[in-house]
Amino acid sequence: MNPEETPERIQKVLARAGVGSRRQIEAWIKEGRIKINGKHAVLGDHISSKDKIKVNNRIIDLDSSTADTVKVLAYYKPTGEICARSDPKHKKTVFDKLPKLSKGRWINIGRLDINTIGLLLFTNDGELANGLMHPSNQVEREYAVRVLGTATKEQLANLVNGVKLEDGQANFTDIVDSGGEGVNHWYHVVITEGRNREVRRLWESQGLKVSRLIRVRFGSYILPRSKHPGNFWDLKESEIKALSQDVQ
């Protein structure tokens, strides 16, 4: 940052520095975990590189932390891992095997529940993470879903037209019948938000049980068929640019 910089909202500056997503930072402000020049931050505060910022008593060097290039890491999440940095009830988290960053920290772009496998993205850029997760941008998430039984035309219509869940109206924007044998049937579905267990809850609203759930796409990025659970890899510059364009 140059000496003539204009102070910006604390959420924006810290997200850009890779401290966390805007939503995470807002929560930390409300919890009193962020200080500006020794005083607790409040929503609406503006900061610059001249300010001394502490997050959870850790000093944030804005000059150096914002100098990193944007990175995006893809991870093929296996079952049995939770999307948290740590949890006393579970030993395995999605962060355990990720490579360390020299500056900033990995921010997960959305979540997958413990029994769901597939594509999970991480970035060191909180602004990108916020844009891809924010409901207003309606970034598509595609899943391959195996259900017990075959849905009727009426049930599929309900899932596209919308059903009322406990946290509000929800629907799939697209459903493709992918076939199946015996009692199992596969579908590919698309949603544009990331509510907790939303895909499973939508199918359950129609009396259908999900027996396997795999996220195969997030925005413009498709899970490569060559990858396997537990693999992680860096996205190419062109792939990161395409993700950035998903929220423009």
C-alpha positions in Angstrom: 0.0 0.0 0.0 1.3 3.5 -0.8 1.4 6.5 1.5 -1.5 8.1 -0.3 -3.8 5.1 0.0 -7.5 5.5 1.0 -8.6 3.6 4.0 -11.1 0.8 3.2 -13.6 -1.2 5.1 -11.9 -3.7 7.4 -13.8 -6.7 6.1 -12.6 -5.9 2.5 -8.9 -5.3 3.5 -8.6 -8.4 5.7 -10.4 -10.6 3.2 -8.1 -9.5 0.4 -5.2 -10.2 2.7 -6.3 -13.8 3.0 -7.2 -13.6 6.7 -10.7 -15.0 6.1 -13.9 -14.5 4.1 -15.9 -11.3 4.7 -18.5 -13.3 6.5 -15.9 -14.9 8.8 -14.3 -11.5 9.5 -17.7 -9.9 10.3 -18.3 -12.7 12.8 -14.9 -12.2 14.4 -15.6 -8.5 14.7 -18.9 -9.2 16.5 -17.1 -11.6 18.8 -14.5 -9.0 19.7 -11.6 -11.0 18.2 -10.2 -8.2 16.0 -8.5 -5.1 17.3 -7.4 -1.9 15.5 -4.6 0.0 17.2 -5.5 -1.7 20.5 -9.2 -1.1 20.4 -11.9 -3.6 19.5 -13.0 -3.2 15.9 -16.7 -2.6 15.0 -18.5 -3.1 11.8 -18.0 -0.2 9.5 -14.4 0.6 10.6 -12.0 1.6 7.8 -8.3 0.7 7.9 -5.1 1.2 6.0 -1.6 -0.3 6.2 -0.7 2.3 8.8 -3.0 0.7 11.3 -1.9 -2.0 13.7 -4.3 -4.9 13.3 -4.6 -8.0 15.5 -6.8 -11.0 14.8 -7.1 -13.4 17.7 -4.0 -11.6 19.2 -2.0 -12.3 16.0 -0.5 -9.3 14.3 -1.5 -9.0 10.6 1.1 -7.4 8.4 -1.0 -5.9 5.7 1.9 -4.7 3.6 3.3 -8.2 3.1 0.2 -10.3 3.3 -1.5 -8.5 0.4 1.5 -9.0 -1.9 0.8 -12.7 -2.6 -0.7 -13.7 -5.9 -4.1 -15.3 -5.9 -3.9 -19.0 -5.4 -6.7 -21.6 -5.7 -6.2 -25.2 -4.5 -8.6 -28.0 -5.4 -9.1 -31.0 -3.1 -11.0 -34.2 -3.7 -12.6 -34.5 -0.3 -13.1 -38.1 0.9 -15.7 -39.2 3.4 -15.0 -38.8 7.1 -13.5 -35.3 7.0 -15.1 -32.2 8.3 -14.8 -28.7 6.8 -13.3 -27.1 9.9 -9.8 -26.2 11.0 -10.2 -28.3 14.1 -13.0 -30.1 16.0 -12.7 -32.0 19.3 -15.2 -34.6 18.2 -13.4 -35.5 15.0 -9.7 -36.2 14.3 -9.8 -35.6 10.5 -10.4 -32.2 8.8 -10.0 -31.0 5.2 -7.1 -28.8 6.3 -4.9 -31.6 7.7 -3.1 -32.4 4.5 -3.1 -29.1 2.7 0.3 -27.5 1.8 1.3 -24.6 4.0 1.2 -21.0 2.6 4.1 -18.7 3.2 1.7 -15.8 3.8 -2.0 -15.8 4.7 -4.1 -18.9 5.1 -6.3 -21.2 3.1 -9.9 -20.3 3.0 -12.4 -22.9 2.1 -14.9 -21.9 -0.6 -18.1 -23.4 0.7 -18.4 -26.7 2.6 -19.2 -30.4 2.1 -20.7 -32.4 4.9 -18.8 -35.3 6.5 -20.4 -38.0 4.3 -20.2 -36.0 1.0 -17.2 -36.4 -1.3 -15.9 -34.5 -4.3 -14.6 -31.1 -5.3 -13.7 -28.6 -2.6 -11.9 -25.4 -3.4 -9.6 -23.3 -1.2 -8.0 -19.9 -1.9 -5.7 -17.4 -0.2 -7.9 -14.5 -1.4 -10.9 -13.8 0.9 -12.5 -11.5 -1.7 -12.6 -14.3 -4.3 -13.9 -16.8 -1.6 -16.7 -14.3 -0.6 -17.7 -13.7 -4.2 -18.0 -17.4 -5.0 -20.0 -18.2 -1.9 -22.3 -15.2 -1.8 -25.9 -16.2 -2.6 -26.5 -13.1 -4.7 -23.9 -14.3 -7.3 -25.7 -17.6 -7.8 -22.6 -19.6 -8.6 -23.6 -23.1 -9.7 -22.6 -26.2 -7.8 -23.2 -29.5 -9.6 -23.6 -32.9 -7.8 -23.8 -36.5 -8.9 -26.5 -38.0 -6.6 -27.4 -41.6 -6.1 -30.8 -42.2 -4.6 -32.7 -45.3 -3.5 -35.5 -45.7 -6.0 -36.5 -43.7 -9.1 -38.1 -40.3 -8.7 -41.5 -39.8 -10.4 -42.1 -36.9 -12.8 -44.1 -35.2 -10.1 -41.2 -35.4 -7.6 -38.7 -34.1 -10.1 -41.0 -31.2 -11.0 -41.4 -30.4 -7.3 -37.6 -30.3 -6.9 -37.2 -27.9 -9.8 -40.2 -25.7 -9.0 -39.2 -25.4 -5.4 -40.1 -26.9 -2.0 -40.2 -25.4 1.4 -37.5 -26.5 3.8 -37.1 -25.5 7.4 -34.8 -22.6 6.4 -36.8 -21.4 3.5 -37.7 -22.2 -0.1 -35.2 -24.2 -2.2 -34.9 -25.9 -5.5 -32.6 -27.4 -8.1 -32.0 -25.3 -11.2 -31.4 -28.4 -13.3 -31.9 -32.2 -12.9 -30.5 -34.7 -15.4 -31.4 -38.4 -15.2 -28.1 -40.3 -15.3 -29.6 -43.8 -15.1 -28.9 -46.7 -12.8 -29.5 -50.4 -12.1 -31.5 -52.1 -9.4 -32.7 -50.0 -6.4 -30.1 -47.3 -7.1 -30.6 -44.4 -9.5 -28.2 -41.6 -10.4 -29.0 -37.9 -11.2 -27.0 -34.8 -11.8 -28.4 -31.8 -10.1 -27.4 -28.1 -9.9 -28.0 -25.6 -7.1 -26.9 -22.0 -6.9 -26.4 -21.6 -3.1 -24.6 -23.6 -0.4 -27.0 -24.1 2.5 -26.2 -26.9 5.0 -27.1 -30.3 3.6 -29.3 -28.7 1.0 -29.0 -31.3 -1.7 -29.8 -34.2 0.7 -32.7 -32.3 2.3 -34.3 -31.5 -1.1 -34.4 -35.2 -2.0 -35.6 -36.2 1.5 -38.5 -33.7 1.1 -39.7 -36.1 -1.7 -39.3 -39.2 0.5 -36.1 -40.2 -1.4 -32.9 -41.2 0.5 -29.5 -40.1 -0.9 -27.1 -43.1 -0.7 -24.1 -41.3 -2.3 -23.3 -37.7 -3.0 -20.4 -36.3 -5.1 -19.7 -32.6 -5.9 -18.4 -32.7 -9.5 -18.4 -28.9 -10.3 -18.1 -25.6 -8.6 -18.8 -22.6 -10.9 -16.7 -23.0 -14.1 -14.4 -25.6 -12.6 -15.1 -29.3 -13.2 -13.6 -32.1 -11.0 -11.2 -34.0 -13.3 -12.0 -37.6 -13.8 -8.3 -38.5 -13.3 -8.4 -37.4 -9.6 -9.2 -39.5 -6.6 -10.3 -38.9 -3.0 -7.5 -37.4 -1.0 -5.8 -35.7 -4.0 -5.1 -32.0 -4.0 -3.7 -29.8 -6.8 -3.2 -26.2 -7.8 -5.5 -24.6 -10.4 -3.9 -23.0 -13.4 -4.0 -19.2 -13.9 -6.6 -19.6 -16.7 -8.8 -21.7 -14.4 -8.5 -19.1 -11.6 -9.4 -16.3 -14.0 -12.5 -18.3 -15.1 -13.6 -18.6 -11.5 -13.1 -14.9 -11.0 -15.3 -14.2 -14.0 -18.0 -16.4 -12.4 -18.7 -13.6 -9.9 -18.3 -10.5 -12.2 
